[in-house]
Amino acid sequence: MIPGLHSDEAYMKEALKQAQYAYEEGEVPVGAVVVCDNKIIARAYNQTERLQDVTAHAEMLAITSAANFLGAKYLTNCKLYVTMEPCVMCAGATFWAQVDEIIYGAHDPKRGYSTLQGQVLHPKANIKGGVMEKECSDLVTSFFAKLRD
């Protein structure tokens, strides 16, 4: 087996590819993948502008796609990799979907779920932040710098 093939960094690179698609389409560059049994079962990126839907965040679209793939509403035994800390809405969706683990890249001190007091994520969910944080953060920073120009 290739070392690192199923590492957090390998899956985050896949989420970053999704974020790059969002960037190229003028969307806030956030990408997500859902992994189950070391296999990516869903990929998504922000599409709020394209779909004119404020709920079309990468996490929401990935959760829906994964649920459809599995034919179940719960994503137990699944991991969500997302390039930015989930917002409160997306954190709530991971709660209801019972995602086992949430791995994110860049922290979001303005709109991330961690800005709230109290339990937003499922109490059994494992959380890991800061995976490839620089790459994830740089993409978002570049996007907003480009918008300001």
Helices and strands as residue ranges (DSSP letters): H 8-24, E 31-36, E 39-45, H 48-51, H 58-70, E 78-84, H 88-97, E 101-106, G 113-115, E 126-128, H 133-148
